[in-house]
């Protein structure tokens, strides 16, 4: 018949399911679980950010000390320390300016 639609051809590999609505207890449990997972992921992000910032601050502190205050450092070591500090400052400024530019374009 020309008016028939063959669902197996139209839908391909799609799956159609009919499920009952979740009851209030299941919904409350699901929301509690999702909230706990969200808090855990947020905590992981903050810990990662804190570790990253601590590492950058430590590297910058050591490099500034070597470049400016260490009398026993060789000229080559001082040059590498200055290069490290300038790279960190350049990267930080680029990040900040990039964030400012991105927020203006939204």
Secondary structure, DSSP 8 states (H G I E B T S, - for coil): -TT---HHHHHTT----------HHHHHHHHHHHHHHHHHHHHHHHHHHHHHHHHHHHHHHHHHIIIII-TT--HHHHHHHHHHHHHHHHHHHHHHHHHHHHHHH-
